[in-house]
Amino acid sequence: MYLVTNYILPVFIRLWLGLFFGFIGAGIGYLMGALMAPTSLFFVVTMTSTVFTCGLGSALGWVSFTSSKTSVALILISGVIGAFIGAGLGWVIGKDVYIMGGMPGIAELSGIIKGATVGGNVPPIIIGSIRIFKRGEL
């Protein structure tokens, strides 16, 4: 029982928090980008704001406020970088896999949001799991 309550349960709770905050951040970032972007730069501004807020949201689920400032910064930066990589992969896969007639741009957006959320969670999962299993920090 000690293994479950002190190691496995915190990883699952932080994973769900990371996914939740990631999707919420992606929605907020998309709305911010869509409202502020000029027509010529719509895709770039929307993708950047979506991915940045999604990466911060995903990493926020893994931040332990009792950790050092460098550890918190490392988790936040790795979440944003992972979200950018995941969004790029999601965009490439999304525009090739999902074919929706009459709805241009929806497949790319869906791939970007899903890729950014998953990509934004992968590096913090690795860092957070190491922190939980090796150091015992929650």
C-alpha positions as CSV (number, residue, x, y, z in Angstrom):
1,M,0.0,0.0,0.0
2,Y,2.9,2.3,0.7
3,L,4.1,2.0,-2.9
4,V,0.6,3.0,-4.2
5,T,0.0,6.0,-1.9
6,N,3.5,7.4,-2.0
7,Y,4.6,6.8,-5.6
8,I,2.0,5.6,-8.1
9,L,-1.0,7.7,-7.0
10,P,0.9,11.0,-7.1
11,V,2.1,10.2,-10.7
12,F,-1.5,9.5,-11.8
13,I,-2.9,12.6,-10.1
14,R,-0.2,14.8,-11.6
15,L,-0.7,13.2,-15.0
16,W,-4.4,14.0,-14.9
17,L,-3.7,17.5,-13.7
18,G,-1.2,18.0,-16.5
19,L,-3.7,16.8,-19.1
20,F,-6.5,19.0,-17.7
21,F,-4.4,22.1,-17.4
22,G,-2.9,21.4,-20.8
23,F,-6.3,21.2,-22.6
24,I,-7.6,24.3,-20.7
25,G,-4.5,26.2,-21.6
26,A,-4.8,25.2,-25.2
27,G,-8.4,26.5,-25.3
28,I,-7.4,29.8,-23.7
29,G,-4.4,30.1,-26.0
30,Y,-6.4,29.4,-29.1
31,L,-9.0,32.0,-28.1
32,M,-6.3,34.6,-27.4
33,G,-4.6,33.9,-30.6
34,A,-7.8,33.9,-32.7
35,L,-8.9,37.2,-31.2
36,M,-5.6,39.0,-31.6
37,A,-4.2,37.6,-34.8
38,P,-4.3,39.5,-38.1
39,T,-5.5,37.5,-41.1
40,S,-2.1,37.1,-42.7
41,L,-0.5,35.7,-39.5
42,F,-3.5,33.8,-38.1
43,F,-2.0,30.3,-38.2
44,V,1.4,31.4,-36.7
45,V,0.0,33.5,-33.9
46,T,-2.8,31.0,-33.1
47,M,-0.4,28.0,-33.0
48,T,2.2,29.9,-31.0
49,S,-0.3,31.1,-28.3
50,T,-2.0,27.7,-28.2
51,V,1.2,25.7,-27.8
52,F,2.8,28.1,-25.3
53,T,-0.2,28.2,-22.9
54,C,-0.8,24.4,-23.4
55,G,2.9,23.7,-22.5
56,L,2.7,25.9,-19.4
57,G,-0.6,24.3,-18.4
58,S,0.7,20.8,-18.9
59,A,3.9,21.6,-16.9
60,L,1.8,23.3,-14.1
61,G,0.3,19.9,-13.2
62,W,3.8,18.6,-12.5
63,V,5.2,21.6,-10.5
64,S,5.9,21.0,-6.9
65,F,6.0,24.3,-5.1
66,T,8.3,22.9,-2.4
67,S,10.9,22.3,-5.0
68,S,13.8,24.6,-5.8
69,K,13.3,27.4,-8.3
70,T,15.6,25.7,-10.8
71,S,13.5,22.5,-10.6
72,V,10.3,24.5,-11.2
73,A,11.9,26.4,-14.1
74,L,13.2,23.2,-15.6
75,I,9.8,21.6,-15.5
76,L,8.1,24.7,-17.0
77,I,10.6,25.1,-19.8
78,S,10.6,21.4,-20.7
79,G,6.8,21.5,-20.8
80,V,6.8,24.3,-23.3
81,I,9.5,22.8,-25.5
82,G,7.7,19.4,-25.4
83,A,4.5,21.1,-26.4
84,F,6.1,22.8,-29.4
85,I,7.6,19.5,-30.6
86,G,4.3,17.7,-30.0
87,A,2.3,20.4,-31.8
88,G,4.6,20.2,-34.8
89,L,4.1,16.4,-34.9
90,G,0.4,16.7,-34.3
91,W,0.1,19.3,-37.1
92,V,1.9,17.1,-39.6
93,I,0.0,14.0,-38.7
94,G,-3.3,15.8,-38.3
95,K,-3.4,17.3,-41.8
96,D,-2.5,13.9,-43.4
97,V,-4.7,11.6,-41.3
98,Y,-7.9,13.5,-40.7
99,I,-9.8,14.3,-43.8
100,M,-12.9,16.5,-43.2
101,G,-14.6,17.8,-46.2
102,G,-15.9,21.3,-45.9
103,M,-14.0,22.0,-42.7
104,P,-10.6,23.3,-43.6
105,G,-8.2,23.8,-40.7
106,I,-10.1,21.8,-38.1
107,A,-8.0,18.7,-38.6
108,E,-4.8,20.7,-38.2
109,L,-6.1,22.5,-35.1
110,S,-7.2,19.2,-33.5
111,G,-3.8,17.6,-34.2
112,I,-2.0,20.7,-32.8
113,I,-4.0,20.7,-29.6
114,K,-3.7,17.0,-29.0
115,G,0.0,16.9,-29.9
116,A,0.8,19.9,-27.7
117,T,-1.0,18.5,-24.7
118,V,0.7,15.1,-25.0
119,G,4.1,16.6,-25.9
120,G,3.8,19.1,-23.1
121,N,3.3,16.3,-20.6
122,V,6.0,13.9,-21.6
123,P,9.1,15.8,-20.4
124,P,7.5,16.8,-17.1
125,I,6.4,13.2,-16.6
126,I,10.0,12.1,-16.9
127,I,11.3,14.8,-14.6
128,G,8.4,14.5,-12.1
129,S,8.6,10.7,-12.0
130,I,12.4,10.9,-11.3
131,R,11.7,13.4,-8.6
132,I,9.0,11.3,-7.0
133,F,10.7,7.9,-7.2
134,K,14.3,8.9,-6.5
135,R,13.9,11.8,-4.1
136,G,10.5,11.1,-2.6
137,E,9.2,14.6,-3.3
138,L,5.5,14.9,-4.0
